[in-house]
Amino acid sequence: MKKTTVLIGDIDASKKIATNSRNQIQKKLDNAFTKLNKELAEHLLSPLLLTIGDEFQAVTKSPLDMWILVKALNNVSHELGIRFRFAISHGELLTSINRQAPLKMDGPAFWKARELIEQKNRRYNFSIEGDPLNSTLMTLGFALEEIENGWTKVQTQYVSYLLNEKNRNSSDVARRFDKNPSTIHRMLKKTHLDLYKEAQHEISYLLEGYKIRCQS
């Protein structure tokens, strides 16, 4: 059967979220997911959906399409002051694709994604069936996680605003948050943002190459 890419994700350290905040976060996630499903429809085979508790799922055409979705989801998480964990699995489905919701589907792609998300040891988990680039993707994902772990809440807020639009820079951040430009520049420098963006770009580059190989 044709291979496809499955995402199972959840909120990292969700048990630490206060009970009275959970409903509000879930409502905001529902709204954000609805928006992303419209904006990224060309990449999706089955839409992004909040399933049980703090978990969500989606199915895309390729790992590259899924990485585009994951980067968009990170912007959502930064805006909400939470962090997601992702299990991205590329493999076979044994059932037909449910285009209305990522439910009632089964196969190795889902099995591996479930296995990865239940390990709870990394924020970015990849399984590209039968391809040696998987270990490199895991290493790059670990680098992203380590950089994110060093951000304060304020730095995360600034980085989120900066990355949410392609051509934004530190001056835009300073205007948005009414801060001194030199202060913002120094703060962003401490986030290792250039290295973070380079790691994201390298993942995109590797997955684009994989997509091209699969199509040839």
Helices and strands as residue ranges (DSSP letters): E 3-11, G 14-16, H 19-39, G 41-43, E 44-50, E 55-60, H 63-80, E 84-92, H 108-119, E 124-128, H 134-149, H 153-163, H 170-177, H 181-189, H 193-215
